[in-house]
Amino acid sequence: MIRAFCNFFLSLFRRDGLATVGKVARYAFSPEAWRWLFSSIRDRRILKASGLVDEAWYRREYPDVADKGIDPVQDFLTPPHPWVRMPNPDFVPGEYGAVNLDVKASGMHPGVHYARNGIRECRPVSTLENHDSPFPDGSVELRREFGAMPVVHRRTAIFASFSGDGRIKDTVLYYLRGLREVVDNIVFIANNPVFPDEIEKLQNLVRLTVFRHHGCYDFGSYKIGWNEAKALGLLDPAICDELVVCNDSCYGPVFPFSESFAEMARRNQAARPEDRFDFWGMSVVCQYGRRMIPSYFYVFGPAILEGSELDLWFDRMEPCRNRGQVVIRCESMLTQDLINCGFAGAGLVPETFQTKHRATPIKFPLATMRDYRDPLVKIKALKGDSLDNLDDVDSFIRQHAPELAAILPAFPRGGRKSGVDIPREARLNHETSLNKTADILRRMVASGKDVEAIVLSLSGKEEWIRPLCAALRSSPSFSLAAAGGASASRSSSPSSRTDAPIPPGASRRRKSTRPPFPRRSPRFVRRLSGATRSAPYSSSHPRRCSPRGRSSTPCAAIRASTRASR
């Protein structure tokens, strides 16, 4: 450790090392650094005193904290965990920011704000607790049955909805019309009262509708719909082979649902008997240390409907009063409980998508629609929680579903991440720098010189830089350099590797008359580069190339340096 630490500071003196050390020293003694230090100590004391962080629960939910021996309070204070991780099962930072917009706009730590001001000011921590905008006068709770539907597809659907204004949105009606093409009966459960004149919109679309404010989110509606469907005999094996469970947190369908059902049936038939699945969804994600299918779209096959496992699961499901409880107790546990019962699950967008992109498919609506013909787009992705350019997403929807595009509400355009605009000047500066580097590489490769390109991943949290990383990795210069037979591409973290093959007979080390870099500790280099804990370090030697495939993990800064051997 000491040797690696010394080698790191010695490397700072190479070329512009003195200037770098000077910048570090100036910042260390600046008022901003001391202000940040004292505020961090103060925030830690506030969270400790408030008891907001349930340390035992936090270690169980996030195993990396227990494995590394990190203090849960300190981990919760470390970006980006304040908005990603929950300090206890009853507090969701993202939802606290959604109902208290001034907190998110101020940039203050949500947990610290709640412990310091939110409790004293009686701030709501959930959208269901925000009583500033109650349901409008004239809306009523009701239950209505419509006529029986003919049995064609042998499928039944439970659809969960919520509308704060007592109206049924046009996007929900479009969703129901698309769903009606692949199911026979739809049980519509809304977690809100409704205006009586809105009910007629659902005629010829649903078999039963229930409007009641139960306050238990989508899984509360799913449980009500399950009991209603059983009471009506809609889950009878004589008329139903599959159950679809979905909600209105998505826009769609962009493509007909029949394509998704046909594709999943084809995969199940082509798979080996031991690899076939009993339930599926639009994607498979890994969150909170668990592999799960997101709750916005489930399809349960006959093996599950004929058994009693799902019935017992809904019967034992406890009411959830905030989104954190829904995610922990219901969404993440349903998939695991079914797997523990011997059932297998799958997704239209496979789990390898998250492994490749280092983010859930929900954040890439354009990629999932283009590559897998995913018919649904999460609403929160179009509101800014997307890593794809929203202009391209909008154009794609207009091209393939013009009727849906005509009724979509206005949403932010351009590339956005968590509601933060792309810094245009920074983007242009990076593009100019990368273009210059690419031109230099092309000229050096064309002249037959030996080229080495080093890409440093300094951070994996600035998602807005992802297009620049992708452009750099896909630059012809890297493939040309690899084809030259005497060059190599090396990254300090696996997030920036290139997949250019090493030509036969080519050396894995670049021949150079310059003295080699000092050998660095892999653990120390990985900590400096900001690489994720799940990705192994390829090589401890800085000149050894990695033949493995590249990944699309974004970088906050990219530095490409080229050197030609004489």
C-alpha positions in Angstrom: 0.0 0.0 0.0 2.8 2.4 0.9 4.7 1.6 -2.2 1.7 2.1 -4.4 1.0 5.5 -2.6 4.6 6.6 -3.3 4.5 5.5 -6.9 1.3 7.5 -7.4 2.8 10.7 -6.2 6.0 10.1 -8.2 3.9 9.7 -11.3 2.4 13.2 -10.7 5.8 14.7 -11.4 5.9 13.3 -15.0 5.4 16.1 -17.5 2.8 18.5 -15.9 3.2 16.9 -12.5 4.2 20.1 -10.7 1.2 21.9 -12.0 -1.0 19.1 -10.9 0.5 19.0 -7.4 0.1 22.8 -7.3 -3.6 22.6 -8.1 -4.2 19.9 -5.5 -2.3 21.9 -2.9 -4.3 25.1 -3.7 -7.6 23.3 -3.4 -6.6 21.6 -0.2 -6.1 24.9 1.5 -9.0 26.7 -0.1 -12.1 27.8 1.8 -14.3 25.5 -0.3 -12.3 22.4 0.8 -12.6 23.3 4.5 -16.3 24.2 4.1 -16.9 20.8 2.5 -15.0 19.1 5.3 -16.9 20.7 8.1 -20.3 20.2 6.4 -19.5 16.5 5.9 -18.8 16.2 9.7 -21.9 18.1 10.5 -24.1 16.0 8.2 -22.7 12.8 9.6 -23.5 13.9 13.2 -27.1 14.9 12.2 -27.8 11.5 10.6 -26.2 9.6 13.5 -28.3 11.6 16.1 -31.6 11.2 14.1 -31.4 7.5 13.7 -32.6 7.7 10.1 -30.1 5.2 9.0 -31.0 1.7 10.2 -27.4 0.3 10.1 -28.4 -3.3 10.5 -31.0 -3.2 7.7 -28.6 -1.1 5.6 -25.9 -3.8 5.8 -28.3 -6.5 4.9 -29.7 -4.7 1.9 -26.4 -3.5 0.5 -23.9 -6.4 1.0 -21.0 -4.4 -0.4 -21.1 -2.1 2.8 -20.8 -5.1 5.1 -18.1 -6.8 2.9 -15.9 -3.6 2.9 -16.6 -2.7 6.5 -17.9 0.7 5.6 -19.9 2.8 8.0 -23.5 2.8 6.7 -24.0 6.5 7.6 -20.8 7.4 5.7 -21.8 5.3 2.7 -25.3 6.9 2.6 -23.6 10.3 2.6 -21.3 9.4 -0.3 -22.6 10.4 -3.8 -24.6 9.1 -5.6 -26.0 7.0 -2.8 -28.1 9.8 -1.2 -30.6 9.5 -4.1 -30.0 5.8 -4.9 -30.0 4.0 -1.6 -32.6 3.9 1.1 -31.4 4.5 4.7 -34.3 2.4 6.0 -37.3 0.5 4.5 -39.6 3.4 5.1 -37.7 6.3 3.5 -37.1 6.6 -0.2 -34.9 9.6 -1.0 -36.0 9.9 -4.6 -39.7 10.1 -3.6 -38.9 12.6 -0.8 -37.3 14.8 -3.5 -40.3 14.3 -5.8 -42.8 15.6 -3.2 -40.4 18.3 -2.0 -39.1 19.9 -5.1 -37.3 22.6 -3.3 -35.1 20.0 -1.6 -34.0 18.5 -4.9 -33.5 21.9 -6.5 -31.3 23.0 -3.6 -28.9 20.1 -4.0 -29.1 19.3 -0.3 -28.7 15.8 0.9 -32.3 14.4 1.2 -31.6 12.4 4.4 -29.9 15.3 6.1 -32.7 17.7 5.1 -35.4 15.4 6.4 -33.5 14.8 9.7 -32.7 18.5 10.1 -35.8 20.2 8.7 -38.3 17.7 7.3 -39.4 16.1 10.6 -39.8 19.5 12.3 -41.7 20.9 9.3 -43.9 17.7 8.9 -42.7 17.3 5.3 -44.4 14.4 3.4 -42.0 11.5 2.5 -44.3 9.8 0.0 -46.6 10.9 -2.8 -49.5 9.3 -1.0 -48.8 11.5 2.0 -48.9 14.7 0.0 -52.4 16.0 0.9 -51.8 19.5 -0.6 -53.7 18.4 -3.8 -56.6 16.1 -2.7 -58.8 14.3 -5.2 -61.2 16.8 -6.8 -64.8 17.3 -5.7 -67.4 15.3 -7.5 -65.1 12.2 -7.9 -66.6 9.0 -6.4 -65.5 5.5 -5.6 -67.3 2.8 -7.5 -67.3 -0.7 -8.9 -68.8 -1.6 -12.3 -69.0 -4.8 -14.3 -69.3 -4.8 -18.1 -70.4 -7.6 -20.4 -68.5 -10.9 -20.7 -65.9 -11.1 -23.4 -65.5 -13.9 -25.9 -62.7 -16.3 -25.2 -60.1 -16.0 -28.0 -56.6 -15.6 -26.6 -57.1 -17.4 -23.3 -55.5 -14.7 -21.4 -56.7 -12.4 -18.5 -55.1 -9.1 -17.5 -55.0 -7.1 -14.3 -54.3 -3.4 -15.0 -53.4 -1.0 -12.1 -53.8 2.7 -12.6 -53.7 6.0 -10.6 -55.0 9.4 -11.6 -54.9 12.3 -9.2 -57.5 14.4 -11.2 -60.2 11.7 -11.4 -59.8 11.4 -15.2 -58.8 8.5 -17.4 -55.9 9.6 -19.5 -55.8 9.0 -23.2 -52.5 7.2 -22.9 -54.1 4.7 -20.6 -56.9 4.1 -23.1 -54.4 3.6 -25.8 -52.5 1.1 -23.6 -55.8 -0.8 -22.9 -56.7 -1.0 -26.6 -53.3 -2.5 -27.4 -53.6 -4.9 -24.5 -57.1 -5.9 -25.6 -55.6 -7.3 -28.8 -53.8 -10.1 -26.9 -56.1 -10.7 -23.9 -59.8 -11.6 -23.5 -60.7 -9.9 -20.1 -59.2 -6.9 -18.4 -59.7 -6.2 -14.7 -59.1 -2.4 -14.3 -58.2 -1.3 -10.7 -57.6 2.3 -10.0 -56.1 3.7 -6.7 -58.3 6.8 -6.9 -61.9 8.0 -7.2 -63.2 9.0 -10.6 -65.8 11.2 -12.2 -68.9 9.1 -13.2 -68.9 10.3 -16.8 -65.4 8.8 -17.3 -66.6 5.2 -16.9 -68.1 5.1 -20.3 -64.6 5.3 -21.8 -63.8 1.8 -20.5 -66.8 0.2 -22.1 -65.8 -2.6 -24.6 -62.3 -2.5 -23.2 -62.5 -4.0 -19.7 -64.5 -6.7 -18.0 -64.5 -5.1 -14.5 -63.5 -1.7 -13.2 -62.9 -0.7 -9.5 -62.1 2.8 -8.5 -61.1 3.0 -4.8 -58.4 4.8 -3.0 -56.6 2.1 -1.0 -53.2 3.8 -0.7 -51.2 0.7 -1.3 -49.6 1.4 -4.6 -49.7 -0.9 -7.6 -49.3 -4.2 -5.6 -52.4 -3.2 -3.6 -54.3 -2.9 -6.9 -52.8 -6.2 -8.1 -54.1 -7.9 -5.0 -57.6 -6.5 -5.4 -57.5 -7.4 -9.1 -56.4 -11.0 -8.3 -59.3 -11.5 -5.9 -61.8 -9.9 -8.3 -60.6 -12.1 -11.2 -60.9 -15.2 -9.0 -64.4 -14.3 -7.9 -65.5 -13.8 -11.6 -63.9 -17.0 -12.7 -61.6 -15.3 -15.1 -58.6 -17.4 -13.9 -60.4 -20.7 -14.6 -58.0 -23.0 -16.5 -60.9 -23.7 -19.0 -60.7 -20.1 -20.3 -57.3 -18.8 -19.1 -53.8 -20.1 -19.7 -51.9 -16.9 -18.9 -52.3 -13.9 -16.6 -50.9 -10.5 -17.5 -50.3 -8.1 -14.7 -49.3 -4.5 -15.7 -49.8 -0.9 -14.7 -49.9 2.6 -16.2 -46.3 3.6 -15.4 -45.4 3.1 -19.1 -46.4 4.6 -22.4 -47.2 2.1 -25.1 -47.5 -0.1 -26.9 -45.1 1.2 -29.5 -45.2 -2.2 -31.2 -48.1 -4.7 -31.0 -48.0 -6.8 -27.8 -48.6 -9.8 -30.1 -45.0 -9.5 -31.2 -43.6 -9.8 -27.7 -45.9 -12.7 -26.8 -44.9 -14.5 -30.0 -41.2 -13.9 -29.4 -41.3 -15.2 -25.9 -43.3 -18.3 -27.0 -40.7 -18.9 -29.6 -37.8 -18.7 -27.1 -39.6 -21.0 -24.7 -40.2 -23.6 -27.4 -36.6 -23.4 -28.7 -35.1 -23.7 -25.2 -34.1 -27.0 -23.6 -36.6 -28.4 -21.1 -34.4 -27.4 -18.1 -34.1 -23.8 -19.5 -37.8 -23.1 -20.2 -39.5 -20.4 -18.1 -42.9 -20.2 -16.4 -43.2 -16.4 -16.1 -41.7 -13.4 -17.9 -41.6 -9.7 -18.2 -40.3 -7.0 -20.4 -36.8 -7.1 -18.8 -34.7 -8.7 -16.1 -32.7 -6.4 -13.9 -30.4 -6.7 -10.9 -31.2 -4.3 -8.1 -30.8 -4.2 -4.3 -28.7 -7.3 -4.6 -31.5 -9.4 -6.2 -32.3 -10.5 -9.7 -35.9 -9.5 -10.5 -38.5 -8.7 -13.1 -39.8 -5.1 -12.8 -43.4 -5.0 -11.7 -44.8 -2.9 -14.5 -45.4 -6.0 -16.7 -45.7 -9.6 -15.7 -46.9 -12.7 -17.6 -47.6 -15.8 -15.5 -47.9 -19.1 -17.3 -50.3 -22.0 -16.7 -47.9 -23.8 -14.4 -48.2 -20.9 -11.9 -51.9 -20.4 -12.3 -52.6 -24.1 -11.7 -50.7 -24.0 -8.5 -51.4 -22.2 -5.2 -48.1 -20.3 -4.8 -49.2 -17.0 -6.3 -52.6 -17.1 -4.5 -50.8 -17.7 -1.1 -48.3 -14.9 -2.0 -51.0 -12.3 -2.6 -52.9 -13.6 0.5 -49.8 -13.0 2.7 -48.8 -9.7 1.1 -48.7 -6.9 3.7 -50.0 -3.4 2.8 -47.2 -1.0 1.7 -47.5 2.6 2.5 -44.5 4.0 0.6 -42.6 3.1 -2.5 -39.6 1.8 -0.6 -41.8 -0.9 1.1 -43.2 -1.8 -2.4 -39.8 -2.3 -3.8 -38.3 -4.3 -0.9 -41.3 -6.3 0.2 -43.1 -6.9 -3.1 -41.3 -6.1 -6.3 -37.9 -7.6 -5.5 -39.4 -10.5 -3.5 -42.1 -11.8 -5.9 -39.5 -13.0 -8.5 -37.3 -14.5 -5.8 -40.3 -16.3 -4.1 -41.4 -17.8 -7.4 -37.9 -19.0 -8.2 -37.6 -20.5 -4.7 -40.8 -22.4 -5.4 -39.2 -24.0 -8.5 -40.4 -21.7 -11.2 -38.2 -20.0 -13.8 -38.4 -16.4 -15.1 -37.1 -14.6 -18.2 -37.3 -11.2 -19.9 -37.9 -9.9 -23.4 -34.8 -7.7 -22.8 -32.3 -10.2 -21.3 -30.1 -9.8 -18.3 -27.0 -9.4 -20.5 -28.3 -5.9 -21.5 -27.6 -4.6 -18.0 -24.3 -6.3 -17.9 -23.3 -4.7 -21.1 -24.6 -1.1 -20.5 -24.0 -1.1 -16.7 -27.5 0.3 -16.2 -31.1 -1.0 -16.2 -32.9 -1.3 -19.6 -35.4 1.3 -18.3 -32.7 4.0 -18.8 -32.3 3.0 -22.5 -35.7 3.2 -24.1 -34.3 3.7 -27.6 -31.9 0.8 -27.4 -34.6 -1.6 -26.0 -37.1 -0.6 -28.6 -34.7 -0.7 -31.5 -32.9 -3.9 -30.6 -35.6 -6.0 -28.8 -38.8 -4.3 -30.0 -39.8 -3.5 -26.5 -43.4 -2.1 -26.8 -43.3 -0.1 -23.5 -41.5 3.1 -22.5 -41.3 4.0 -18.8 -42.8 7.5 -18.2 -40.0 8.4 -15.8 -37.5 7.8 -18.7 -39.2 10.4 -20.8 -39.2 12.8 -17.9 -35.4 12.9 -17.7 -34.3 9.6 -16.2 -33.0 8.3 -19.5 -29.5 7.9 -20.9 -30.7 7.9 -24.5 -31.2 11.2 -26.3 -34.9 12.0 -25.9 -35.1 13.6 -29.3 -34.1 10.3 -30.9 -36.7 8.5 -28.6 -39.4 10.9 -29.7 -38.5 10.5 -33.4 -38.6 6.7 -33.0 -42.0 6.7 -31.4 -43.4 9.0 -34.1 -42.1 6.8 -36.8 -43.5 3.5 -35.4 -46.5 4.6 -33.3 -47.8 8.0 -34.7 -51.1 7.7 -32.8 -49.3 7.2 -29.5 -46.9 10.1 -30.3 -49.9 12.4 -30.9 -51.3 11.9 -27.4 -48.1 11.9 -25.5 -47.6 14.9 -23.2 -44.7 17.3 -23.7 -41.5 16.0 -22.1 -37.9 17.4 -22.0 -35.9 17.0 -25.2 -32.2 16.3 -25.7 -29.9 14.1 -23.6 -30.8 14.3 -19.9 -29.9 12.5 -16.7 -32.0 12.8 -13.6 -33.4 16.2 -14.9 -29.9 17.8 -15.5 -29.2 19.3 -18.9 -26.1 18.3 -20.8 -23.5 21.0 -20.5 -23.4 22.1 -24.1 -20.1 23.9 -23.9 -18.4 21.0 -22.2 -19.8 18.6 -24.7 -18.5 20.6 -27.6 -15.1 21.0 -26.0 -14.9 17.2 -25.5 -16.0 16.5 -29.0 -13.4 18.9 -30.4 -10.7 17.3 -28.3 -11.7 13.8 -29.3 -11.8 14.7 -33.0 -8.3 16.1 -32.8 -7.1 13.0 -31.0 -8.7 10.8 -33.6 -7.1 12.7 -36.5 -3.7 12.4 -34.9 -4.2 8.6 -34.5 -5.2 8.2 -38.1 -2.2 10.1 -39.4 0.1 8.1 -37.2 -1.4 4.8 -38.2 -1.4 5.7 -41.9 2.3 6.5 -41.6 3.0 3.1 -40.2 4.0 4.3 -36.8 3.6 2.2 -33.7 0.7 3.6 -31.6 -0.5 3.1 -28.1 -3.7 4.6 -26.8 -4.5 4.9 -23.1 -8.0 5.7 -22.0 -8.5 6.6 -18.3 -11.9 6.2 -16.7 -11.9 8.7 -13.9 -15.5 8.3 -12.8 -18.5 6.1 -13.7 -21.2 8.4 -12.5 -21.5 11.2 -15.1 -23.9 9.5 -17.5 -24.2 12.4 -19.8 -20.7 11.8 -21.2 -21.7 8.3 -22.4 -22.1 9.3 -26.1 -18.6 10.7 -26.1 -17.2 7.4 -24.7 -19.1 5.4 -27.3 -17.8 7.6 -30.1 -14.2 7.3 -28.8 -14.4 3.5 -28.5 -16.0 3.2 -31.9 -13.4 5.4 -33.6 -11.8 3.8 -36.6 -8.4 4.8 -35.2 -8.6 2.1 -32.5 -9.5 -0.6 -35.0 -6.9 0.6 -37.4 -4.3 0.7 -34.7 -5.1 -2.9 -33.7 -5.0 -4.0 -37.3 -1.5 -2.5 -37.6 -0.2 -5.4 -35.6 2.0 -3.4 -33.2 -0.3 -1.4 -31.1 -2.4 -2.1 -28.1 -5.2 -0.4 -26.2 -5.2 -0.5 -22.5 -7.6 0.9 -19.8 -7.1 1.5 -16.2 -10.6 0.1 -15.6 -12.7 -2.5 -17.4 -15.3 0.2 -18.3 -13.1 1.5 -21.1 -11.6 -1.6 -22.7 -11.7 -2.1 -26.4 -12.4 -5.3 -28.1 -9.9 -5.1 -30.9 -8.3 -8.4 -31.4 -4.5 -8.9 -31.2 -3.2 -10.0 -34.6 -1.3 -13.3 -34.7 2.4 -12.8 -33.9 1.9 -9.4 -32.4 3.5 -8.7 -29.1 1.4 -7.8 -26.1 3.9 -5.2 -25.1 4.8 -2.2 -27.1 8.4 -2.0 -27.9 9.8 1.3 -26.6 13.2 2.7 -25.6 11.6 4.6 -22.8 11.7 3.2 -19.3 8.5 1.4 -18.3 6.0 2.9 -15.8 6.4 1.8 -12.2 4.3 -1.1 -11.4 1.2 -0.1 -9.5 -1.0 -2.0 -7.1 -4.2 -3.2 -8.9 -6.3 -2.4 -5.9 -4.9 1.1 -5.6 -5.3 1.8 -9.4 -8.8 0.5 -9.3 -9.8 2.9 -6.5 -8.3 5.8 -8.3 -10.0 5.1 -11.6 -13.4 4.7 -10.0 -14.0 1.2 -11.4 -16.9 -0.7 -10.0 -16.3 -3.4 -7.4 -17.9 -6.1 -9.6 -15.5 -5.7 -12.5 -12.1 -7.4 -12.2 -9.0 -5.5 -13.0 -7.5 -6.8 -16.2 -3.8 -6.4 -15.5 -1.5 -4.9 -13.0 1.0 -3.8 -15.6 0.2 -0.5 -17.3 1.5 -1.7 -20.7 -0.3 -5.0 -20.9 -3.3 -4.9 -23.1 -6.6 -6.5 -22.4 -8.1 -8.8 -25.1 -11.5 -8.9 -23.5 -14.5 -7.2 -24.9 -15.3 -3.6 -24.1 -18.1 -2.3 -22.0 -20.3 0.8 -22.3 -19.9 2.2 -18.8 -19.8 6.0 -19.1 -16.9 8.0 -17.9 -16.8 11.5 -16.4 -13.6 12.4 -18.2 -11.6 10.8 -20.9 -7.9 11.3 -21.6 -6.5 9.8 -24.7 -2.7 10.0 -25.1 -0.8 8.7 -28.0 2.9 7.9 -28.2 4.9 6.8 -31.3 8.0 4.8 -31.0 10.9 5.9 -33.0 
